[in-house]
Amino acid sequence: MMRSAFALLAIVFTAAVSGASPPIEIINEAGVPPQQVDALRRELGVWTPRVYAYLHSQDASPVKLVLSHHAGPGLYVDDQILISPDDGELLETWIHELAHHVTGHDSSFFFKEGVATHTLEALFAQDHRVPLGWPQYGQSNDAWVNLFVLRGQMQSLREAMGREEYQGFPPEKDFRSWQIYCIAGSFVGWLIRNEGYGTFRRAFDEEKLGERGAELEQAWLNYIRRQNLAAFEPMDYLPDGRRYRGFAQRLKPP
């Protein structure tokens, strides 16, 4: 059945900034008003090249964004980024999913989510902002890792890297899976800053840290400790709800 011309609205544009600026095709399956699509186009035009530059990519092939009410919290599937127009943190979702697109499908859960979570945080930090949505909710990745350590809930990198996918049930696995985003985001950020993007990319491609794994983990945790980050009350930042109250319960002081 043919879809209406409006539903198939596609907007292709190139952001006028230095570095890679791939064309972005917006397919409006959600019936978003044209004015809103235009505003989204302008906003993405600012941020998309920043993602490519940060991730050392010169790929100029088109990126496809599908606006769909069936996208859930945001998906990267078959080289398409699907986002609901009702997503309250649409820009954050775009940057996270675009980082997946730029770095590729071929790595582990730890490294894929780590680089996507870190990229959003790093780019927002340049504008003195902290992501307000999943998974940080207004705290930095380092701050969450510090809290995990203080509350005796920290996973080792071996444990974290051994998790093959997000497991939302039972609640214990949901909590541990959520932690991966913050742990991996913090570690990947540290690795890029201290060892260079090339070292990170080799680990991403090989899905492991190699013989220096224990050394790198200890250096990263020492960095976390040296920041002297203060503990905080998780429910001051996490969304209200049974799921997140369960997360906070696990992060109570021992």
Protein Blocks (a to p, Z undefined) as FASTA:
>chain_A
ZZdfklmoccdddddbehjddddddddfkopafklmmmmmmmmmmmmmmmmmmnopabfb
dcdddddfklonopceehiacddfklmblmmmmmmmmmmmmnopabcfklmmmmmmmmmm
mmmmmnopacfbdfklopafklmmmmmmmnopaccfklmmmpmbdcfbdfklmmmmmmmm
mmmmmmmmmmmmmnojklmmmmmmnopgbjmlmmmmmmmmmmmmmnopacddfklmmccd
jklmmmmmmmgcZZ
